[in-house]
Amino acid sequence: MTQEEALTILKTGANVFLTGEPGSGKTHAINRYVEYLREHNIEPAITASTGIAATHIGGFTIHSWSGIGIRKNLSTYDLDMIASNERVARRVGRASILIIDEVSMLSSETFSMAEAVCREIRRNAKPFGGLQVVLVGDFFQLPPIVAATRDEGSVARLGFGEGGASTATAPFAFRSRAWKALNPLVCYLSEQYRQDDTAFLNLLQAVRSSKVDEGIHTILALRRIGEKQASRDLPRLFSHNADVDRLNEERLKTVNGIARQFKMTSRGSEALVQALKRGCLSPEVLSLKTKARVMFTKNKPDGSFINGTLGEVEGFADDGAPIVRTHGGRRIYTEPMEWTITDGARVLAKISQIPLRLAWAITVHKSQGMTLDAAVMDLSDAFEYGQGYVALSRVRSLSGLHLLGFNGRALEVHPEVLAKDAEFMELSDCLRKELRAMDSAKIEKLHRDFISACGGTFVSERHAPAEKKNSSTYILTKELISRQLSLEQMALERGLTAGTIVSHLEKLVLEKRIEPNRDLGHLKPEQKRFEKISKAFVVTLKKEGKMLLAPIRGMLGKDFSFEELRLARMFLQK
């Protein structure tokens, strides 16, 4: 299926599972759909299974968005507590469309918990409370990390669960009852945009289809290098955290300056404190220097960073707090945050630490969703289905692949996923035939009906007077502009996402209630970045006839957020 066909189906409002090989354009297709929705004044809820994936798509983790947090299971009491959280209830209740990226890393239990929360808050018995749900991912990627056992003694099993089955034996989201109830249409993208050479593409397809022969082993052997040949400037991918920690510590020692140490503090039950420490990605003693490469390990409520945001330590504030410049160009004063275990309003255990860790090296798990020109990887200790496939498919070409080693396990894929993939492909082919047989007028009507159902607007209605209720929310945002607040501060104060705030600004500009150069100067991207964005928009405008965002993001890369591009576009549009 092509991206255009998938986009046509998405616009009907159907629940969809969008899948395909790495580089087939899944994220690009979703970005186009998000842009389409925003053009019709609809703000989708954009989430992902992991922090890094959420960074790439510009949204929340599904755990944060739904309020389930780090829970491994959900009691009726938990469900009531989540539903009574005003912020969670507001965003779930207001949503029309929910996007979940990298769904392959979401366990069946977590998927079902998020579904139950949506049903509970929205008071709607349909799957996910009647939201359009768009699932994005590839189950050949790494499966979710699940516990071997779990204590169900104190947990009231809810109707959305897995019938008591352990998530260790049923890790995939597609096994859950919630997935089966949702019954999403399958759009299997067949085009290839990432890999630049045919030989490498054939290698990846051989690994994916479990048809690795002597020829594949020969190609990989030719990409083997020794440790001394490995470039220090290239990112390293490892199978195990221990290897990542070792390299990060070695690289920190080579950075000039004295390391500053930040020690974790704790309070509460020792057993619970230890559980928190095991689940926290920040170390008990964090050593940092200026120029150290780092990754954030926790979500900030104002959206300024999330678990997986990458950056570099730019310096330290007068009080010693690290100042981090993210890859997206944002400068962040980083203070300690807390991880807690609570029983209702009572805190049972708590740890506090700077939410950072070193990031010269990362695990294969953390690399999912990344596209690298080149990388050094050691797969000799690969221990999980899909680990080698994920690592290999991060790079664009064979020339960018530098292997320190690999084992047989690295080239294996999960047999259940192999069988399920064939089923997904068949369902997608059938859907494609049905789509081609449909009358174009009927498809257009489905598109318009869905926009109307979501409360969106059409181009002809853009200059019509807004309803009083809708007008008031834009006025509230307009009032914050005069206070010279940042995008993140406005989002925090309004209890909205940064994307929604930008949508408000776009509408205010369109209706001539504000003027970018006069009113939004404090939000304009830094000059050098603005010039890059401006040039990219000129190229896209000539090619596409429109100032589309997705092609711009493709040209400039993930260092430029969609919010930054949308802000720049307001200054460029006449």
N, C-alpha and C positions, 0 to 999 in steps of 0.2 A: 504494500500500500504506500502511496506517496504522501508527503506532508500535506498537500492540498486536499487530498481525499480525507485524511484524518481531521483536518481543520473543518471541513464541511460537516463531518459527523459531530465534532465537538460543539459546533454552533447550534445544533438542534437541541442541546440540553440533555442528551443521553448520558448515562453513566458510562465511562470509558476506561479501559486499561490500555494505555499507550506504551508499546514496547518495541524492541528492535535491538540490533547489535550496537555496541559502542560506536559512536560516530554516525549513527543513522539519522540524527537530527531530532531526537526526542525533546531535548531542552529547547531547541530552536522553535519547534512546533508549539510547545507550551507557551513560550514567550510571545509568539504571534497571537495565540489565543487570548492571552492576558491583555495584550495591546488592543485587540479587537474589543474585548469587554470594556476596557477603560475608555475607548473611543465612544462607547455607548453609555458612559457614566455608571458602569458597574465595577465594583472593586471586589475581585475574588479573594478568598482566603488562601494564601499560598504557604504551604507547609512542606516539610520533608522529614524523612526518618532519622536523619543525623544532622549535627550542627554544621558540618562542612557542606553537606548537600543543601541545607537551608541557606548557607552563605551564597552558594552558586545561583540559587533561584531567587534570592532576595526575599526570604520569608522567615517564618517561625519553624521550630521543630513541631511535629504533630503532638509531641508530649506536652510542650509548653502551650500551644494553641488550645488544646482540648482540656488542659488542666490536670491531666493524669500524672504528669511529672515522672518520677522514677519508679512509680508503682509497678509491681510485677503481676498483680492481680487486683481485683476491685470488689469490695463488699458493698452492700446496699448503703451502709453508712458513708463509705467513701464517695459513692455516687451522689448522695444527698449533699455532702460537703462541697463537692466540685460544682454542682448545679447552683448552690447558694453563693458561690463566688461571683460577685457583681461583674468583674472585668471579664471572666470567662463566659458567663451567661450572656453578656452584651455582645461579644464578638461572635459566639456561636449562633445566638439568636438572630443577629443581623445578617449573617452570611446567606448567600444564595448558591455559591459555587465553592467547593472545597477541592484544592489540588494537593495531592500527596506525592512528592517526588522520592525517588529511590525506595520504592515500596518493597523491593526485594530484601531490604535490611530491617523490615518491620516484622516482628513475630506475629503469629496468628492471634496470640493473646492480646498484644498491644493494639493490633488492628481492631479487634473486637471491643476493647475497652473504649477506644476513641469513638467507635460507632455507637456504643451504648450511651456515652455522654451526650452525643448529638441528639439522639432520640429523646433522652430525658429532658434536656434543656428546651428543645423545640416542641415538646409535647406532641410528637408526631410519630406514629407507629411504623412509618416507612423506614427502610434502611437509611441510616445517617440522618434521620428526621426529615427526609424529603429533599436534602441538598442534592445538587448535581455533584457527583464525586468523580474526579479525574485522577486515576492512579497512573503513575509514570515509573517505569523501571524495567529492569532486565534480570530475570531470576538466575541467569548464568553468573551474575555478579555474586559477591559474597553473601551468604545467608546471615540472618540475625544471630547475634551472640545470645544464647539462652542458657539458663541454669539447668543442670542435670536433674535436679529435683526441686520441689518447692513445698512449703508448708501450707496446706489448705485447711488446717484444723479450724482456724478462726475466720475463714473466708466464706461468706454466703455466696454460693454459685448463682450467677444471674443468667437470665434467659439467652444472653448473647454469647455465652462461653463455649468452650470446646468439649462440653460433656465430660469434664474431668480429665481429659487427656493432657499429659504433660507437654509443655511447649518444647521440651527437648526432643520429643518424638514427633512433634508436629510443628516445626519451626516456620514453615512458609505461610505467608498471609493468604495465599490462594486455597489453603486447606481449611480456613476458618468458615464457620457458619455465616459470619457477617459477609464475607466475600460471596458466598453462594447465594445469600439473600439479595445482595446488591446486583449480582449477575451482570457485570459490566460488559459492554460491547468491546471486542478486541480489535485494536488498530495496530497492526504489526508493520512498522516502517521498514522498507526494503532498500532504500537508497543509502549511499555511503559518502560521508563528507569529511571524516577526520583523517583516515589513513591515506597517505600520499602515494604509496606504491603497491602495485598488484601483488607482488611476491609476499609482502607483509600481510596484506589483506587475506590472501589464500592461507597463510599460516594461521591467522586468527580464526578463520572459518573452520580449519581442520581441527583446532583445539576445541572450538565450540561444539562441533558435531561429533566429537570423540573419535576422530579419524586420524590420529597422530601416527605417522609411519616413520620409517627410517629417514626419509627425505626431510621431514620436519625437524627431526633430531639433528641432522647435519646442518641445517640452516641456523639453528640455535647455537650449535657448537661453534660456528664461525663468528658468533657475536660474543663469545666468551673473552673476558679480559682478566688480567691479574690486578691485584689491589694497587700496585704501583702505577698502573696505567689509568686507573680511575680518576676522572677529573674531580677536584675538590669543589668546583663551582656548580656541579650538577646535583640535583636533589637525589637522596638515597631512599629506596624503598626496601623495607625489611618485613619478614613474616612475624617476627617476635618483638615485643616491647623492650626486652632486655637489650637487643642489638641497637634499637633506636636510642635508648637511654645512654648506652656506651658511647656511640658516635656523637651524640649531642654534648656530652660532657667533654669529650676530646676537643670538639670544635670551640667550645666556650673557652677552653684554656688558651687557644691561639689568638683570641681577641684581646687587644691591648686594654689595659685598665684593670682596676681592682673590682672583683666581683662583689655585688651587694647581695646579702642573704635575707630572705623573708621566711620567717618560721611560722608554721601553721599553729593556731591555737585551738583548743577544744574544751568542751564542757559537757557533762552528762554521763550516762551509763557507759562504762568502758567498752562493753561488748558492742553497743550501738555506735560509739565513736569509731571503733575499729572498722565497723561495717561502712561508715561514711568515708573513712580514709581509703578503703579498698575501692570504693566507687568514684572517688575524686581523681580527676586527671592531673590536677596540680600536685606536685610533690610536697612532702612534709617540710622539706627545706628547699626553697627555690633560690637558685643562684643566677643572677642576671648581670650583664654588662651592657654599656652602650654599644650598639651595633649587633646585639644578639638577636637571632631570628626566633620569633615566638609565635605561639598559637593560644588564643583565648580558650578557656575550658568551661565557661559557663555563659548562660544567656543573660544579657542585661535587660531589665524590664523596659527601658526606653528604646530598645532596639539598636543601640549604637554598636553593639557587638554581640555575637552569639558563639556558642561552643563550636569551634572550628575556624573562626576568623583568624587569618594569618597577618603577621606584620613584623616590624623590627623596632627594638627599643631605641628611641631617639635620644633619650636622656632621662634624668630624674628630677622631680619637682623639689622645692625647698624642703618639703616634709619627707622626702625620700621616695615618694610614690613613683613608679615607672611611668614614663610618657611613651606611648606606643604609636607609631605611624603605621596604619593598616595598609595592605596592598591596594585598597581602594582610595587611599589618600587621606583618610580621616585621622586626626590627631586625638588620642584618647588618654586622659589622665586616669590611671588604673589604680583603684583602691581596693582593699580587701572586700571579699564577699563571703556570704555564709551558705553552708550546706546544712540542712537540718532534718531531723526526724521528729515528727510531731504526733500527738494524740489529741485531735481536736485543736484547741487553742494552746495546749500545753506542749512545750518543747522538751522532748526526751533526751536529745543529744544534738550537739552543734559543733561544727568546725568552721574556722575562718582562715582564709588564705587569699593572696593575690591570685586572681583567676587566669594564670598564665602557665605555660610550659615551654621548654625549648623546642625548636622545630626545624633544625637542619635536616633531620631525618624523620620520617614518618612511617607508620605501619601501612601495609597494603590496604587494610581496612579503612584507614583514614584517607587514602588516596582516591577512593571511589568518587567519580564525578569530575575528576581533574583531567585536563588535557595538557600534556607536557611535550615540548619539542624534543627533549632528551632526558634520560634518567639512568642512574646506576642502580641495579637491583640484584639482590641475592635471594634466590628462591631455593637454595639448597636445603632449607629447613621448612619448606612449605608443608603445612599439615592439614589443610582444609580444602574441600572441593571449591574450585573457582578462584583460588588465591593466585595461581599463576596466570590465569586468563585475565583477571582484573589488572594485574601488574603489567602484563605485556600490552594490553590494549590502552594503557595510559599514554603511550607515545605515538607519534604520527607515522613513523617510518622505521624500517630496519636500521637505518643509519643512526637513529636516535636511541637505539636499544643497546645497552651496555650491561652484559650479564657477568656477574661474579661467580654464579653457579646456579644450578637448578636440579631438582630431583623428579622422579616419575610422578609423584603425587601432585606436583605443581601443574601438570598438564591434564589432570583428570577433572571431569565435570560431574555434577550430581546426576545419577541415573534417573531419578524421579523428575528432575528439571528437564532433562533431555526429552523424556516422554511428554511432559506437560507442554514443552515448547512446540512440539509437533502439533498438539491440539490447538494451541493458541494460533499457530500459523494457519491451520485449516479454518478456524473460526473467522479469522481476518479475511481470508480469501472469499469465504461465503458472503461476508458483510460487504466486501468490495463489489461483488457481483450484484447484490441487492441495491447498493447505492447507485451503480451505473444504470440500473433499470428504472430508478425513480424519476418521476417528472420534476424538472427543474423548478417549476412554479410551486410544487408541493414542498420541495426542500426550502425554498425561499420563505414560504409561509411558516414552516417550522422554526426557521431562524428568527423571524419577526415575533412569533408567538413567545419564544423563549426570552427574548429581550424584554418584551412587555411583562412577562411573568416575574422577571427579576427587578422590575421597576426601572429599567433602563430607558434611555431616550434615543430617538433617531435624529439624523442630521437635520431634517426639516423642523424638528422641535427644539433645536438647540437655543433659539433666540426667543422661544415662548416664555412667558412669565413662569417662574418656578413656583411650586406649591409652597405655602407658608411654612410647612414643617421642614421641607428640604432646604428652603431659603435660610432658615434660622441656623442650621448647622454650618452653612458656608459663612454666615455673618460672624459666628463664633470664631471660626478660623481667621477671618479677616481682622477681627479685633486683636488677635495674637500677633499679627504682622507688625503692627505699630510698636510692639514691645521689643522688636528686633530679636525674637527668639529663634534658635536654630530649629531645623526640621525635627530633630529628635526631641527637643524640648516641647515643641508644639504637639507632637504625637503623644508624648507622655501626659501633657496637661489635658488633652482632649480624650485620652484613653483610646486612641486610634492608631493604626499603623502609619508609618511614614508615607507609604504609597497612597493611602487615603487622603492624607494631608495634601500631597502633591496634586491629587485629583481635584481637591477643593481649590487649590491655587490656579489650576488650569481653567476651571470653570469661572472663577473670578476674573481672570485675564480675558477670557472669551467674551464675557458679558461687560467688559470694560469697567469693572468696579475697581480694579487695581491696574497699575502699569508697571511691568517688570523693572525697568531701569530706575523708576522713581521709588517703588515700594519694596522690591525684592532684591535690592543690591547686596544685602548681607547674606543672601542665599545663593548668589551666583557662584559657580565653580571657580576655583583659583585660575588666574589668567592663562597659564600655560596649558592647563587641562581644558579650559574653555576653548582655546584655539584649536586643540586637537579635535575636540568634539565638533566644532564649527566646520572644520575641513571635511570631516567624515560625513556630516549632514549634507554638505554641498555635493559630494560624490553620490550619496544615496538619492538625493533629490533629482539629480540628472538621470540616474539609472531607473529609479522606481516611480518618479513623478510625485512622490510623497515623502514626508520627513518621518519615515518609519524607524522604530527603535531597534527592532531585532537585528537588522543588517548592521546598524551602527555598533551594537554590542559585539557582533561578530568581528567587526573590523578592529575595534579598540581593545577587546578582551575584557575579562572579568574584573579587572582593576577599576572599571567604571561601572557604578551601580546604575540600575534603571532609573532610580530617583534622581541621580545626578544628571543623567541624559535628559530626563523630562524637564528638569529645572532649566538646563541649558537651552532646550528647544523653545521655551517660553521667551527667552531673550532673542532668539533668532527668527521667530515667526513674525511676519509683518501683518 
